């Protein structure tokens, strides 16, 4: 089912929770709402679920406006961060509760619960209570309860954040797989960008109640439209330097007190056209250690990440770069190093508006 | 020993404290203990001196604060002497307590040191008492003669030469038969001497050679120290020091608790004993002649007594109480849970002020409203049908008033329990297809079951034991509850059978007792604030 949000706004008294959001989730699509905590992503989800009533704007399921439709008539399934299992009911009781309320016959309840439970791998736990289950099992029960009523839309509110890292990884794959297999439209709220990047077909990045971008993961990563997205997506985060881009003959150079590097024309030209100082963004993985490198700096801090070392390199007092280095290079704090920047992947932003100068 | 051996076996150094103890000579340890004990003694003495200096101020304090209460001199003096007398015992205890560290690995040596130090401190304290003439060395009133009980009277067996008895002309062999005109025995005589002021005179009526004679003898202050109290004191000192070494520290709170609880327990014990006996002397049931015994079930006969219109049977009263308590429980639960839910989950104008108002009402003394409520109840009584069940002098009316007073607590309590249930639980139920009403009954209420049980029991018990409201809004015995019934019995002009009253009291306690035994876990929940929604 296609879900359309038009100028959706939610205010709590004077506080604006969600501010004028417009987007469309296609039928069968997996969309992630990504943003820092308090950005309004859960509020948006709860409006789609019908728990909150929008202050302004409309929510459409297919063509039908559902603003005033109570949650029970929307045919949605939702998985909460806390799982929200009913502690006084067994697993079967939990999973059959939506069916019971739909007045499905006892036999069919048994049949459908058993089928979903088997699919989730919790078929032998039906007579337990939630308190007797592990976190991962509770998570599966919550997911099963959402699926058993065969919803048109699946909503997830940070469902994996209470699981340990390994379990989170495997559940990520399972949820994604289930969603594709059943073809149910899904909206997934998370603050974890890795989750959003790996699972979602498209990501809606939200900040302070506003929709910053609504794009595929690759576009968000390679062609960030705003400074916020560039800084928010990617780990370790993108480096930002204030530079001036000058044209000298056919060549473009990004220049500031600490560096002077050549920029390919297709990226340098729009930046140079801007005229004033711009913000140069470059990801740590696009910087390599090279003796021939034209940028010199001193290593201030070395953070071992396992596969890589994350270096905090000071070019001068104001300009710093995070760089990924091979631990085999055995770089220590205080070493002087030379860096080569892959300028084909550099980003430029307007410092005033935060808009990208390359992508619109 | 074992600990250090274990430590050296696994290559750990023995702990520093232990090493210090092992290195120290016994004399050093003893002097340490004695020193701390002396510090304690000194501390007490400074306290006493300070107390004496401040005594006028302390006695004047209530006056300065505007009260006409007076603190009597005897009280302050008693406190000062209690402090003085207590000091040595605390010091002996300190000797032992100081050696507890040593006792953890070498108990025998710790005991040795503590006993030695205790003996030394006893010596020092006794010397101090001798110098200041206090404790066993205090001056006591005496007649300076010895006597013993015989069949005829008190026989004088010895006279101190040149003493007051000697001066008065008493001789060995005289038989004391009375003080003044009052006949006396040995115990009476001793008591009289002990209570006499110095330099007062006691007129002894004696028989000498078959002739009666009245001899006035002056009471003089004498310091008499027998060996027995000194040795007894030493033994006590050593005992205290020794016990302080081996005393299990974990027991202290329990001992204190038992000591504090004893008066309460004695009260309940009396209640039980009294209800099964004709009469009691102290805690002992006694028969008609004052001998031990006299058990009877007579006091429980009220259970089988037939009721009349003016004097209803106990079962009618019990039914009244049960109706009031149950009605109260049901109403309190119903209103509290719904109001608590609304206050916890819904946002409506006046929510905050309503909450604070309820809190104020919770602290509102019920007595001040008695008359106003009386008029309210009387007016409810005029309403057809409803008035028959909830008006003045009806069980419903009584319950209604008590429910009102119980609600602030209940509402706050229920709100607290609801606050602990995550919002997601409710949202989940709504999305699963439940209405708000169904969510409340099927999802939320089961989760605060411990709170419901606790509040229910609480309301029931407070209804069961209530006195003020039922007493005020019921006339006669038609609607009386058990508490009112008991009170009416004590107000009767006829002689009161206290033992029967004890039995009725015990009878009233039975359900409460049963409830507490089975439900104390839930009741604890209420006082702990219901930290868990339970499963």
HADDOCK unambig.tbl for C-alpha pairs under 7 A between the chains (distance, minus, plus):
assign (segid A and resid 51 and name CA) (segid B and resid 427 and name CA) 6.73 0.50 0.50
assign (segid A and resid 71 and name CA) (segid B and resid 430 and name CA) 6.08 0.50 0.50
assign (segid A and resid 71 and name CA) (segid B and resid 431 and name CA) 5.05 0.50 0.50
assign (segid A and resid 71 and name CA) (segid B and resid 433 and name CA) 6.95 0.50 0.50
assign (segid A and resid 72 and name CA) (segid B and resid 430 and name CA) 6.05 0.50 0.50
assign (segid A and resid 72 and name CA) (segid B and resid 431 and name CA) 5.20 0.50 0.50
assign (segid A and resid 72 and name CA) (segid B and resid 432 and name CA) 6.28 0.50 0.50
assign (segid A and resid 72 and name CA) (segid B and resid 433 and name CA) 3.90 0.50 0.50
assign (segid A and resid 72 and name CA) (segid B and resid 434 and name CA) 6.56 0.50 0.50
assign (segid A and resid 76 and name CA) (segid B and resid 431 and name CA) 6.81 0.50 0.50
assign (segid A and resid 77 and name CA) (segid B and resid 431 and name CA) 6.96 0.50 0.50
assign (segid A and resid 80 and name CA) (segid B and resid 424 and name CA) 6.84 0.50 0.50
assign (segid A and resid 84 and name CA) (segid B and resid 424 and name CA) 5.67 0.50 0.50
assign (segid A and resid 84 and name CA) (segid B and resid 425 and name CA) 4.65 0.50 0.50
assign (segid A and resid 84 and name CA) (segid B and resid 428 and name CA) 6.49 0.50 0.50
assign (segid A and resid 85 and name CA) (segid B and resid 425 and name CA) 6.93 0.50 0.50
assign (segid A and resid 86 and name CA) (segid B and resid 443 and name CA) 6.80 0.50 0.50
assign (segid A and resid 87 and name CA) (segid B and resid 535 and name CA) 5.34 0.50 0.50
assign (segid A and resid 88 and name CA) (segid B and resid 446 and name CA) 6.73 0.50 0.50
assign (segid A and resid 88 and name CA) (segid B and resid 447 and name CA) 6.79 0.50 0.50
assign (segid A and resid 88 and name CA) (segid B and resid 535 and name CA) 5.69 0.50 0.50
assign (segid A and resid 98 and name CA) (segid B and resid 432 and name CA) 4.67 0.50 0.50
assign (segid A and resid 98 and name CA) (segid B and resid 433 and name CA) 6.03 0.50 0.50
assign (segid A and resid 101 and name CA) (segid B and resid 433 and name CA) 6.02 0.50 0.50
assign (segid A and resid 101 and name CA) (segid B and resid 434 and name CA) 6.51 0.50 0.50
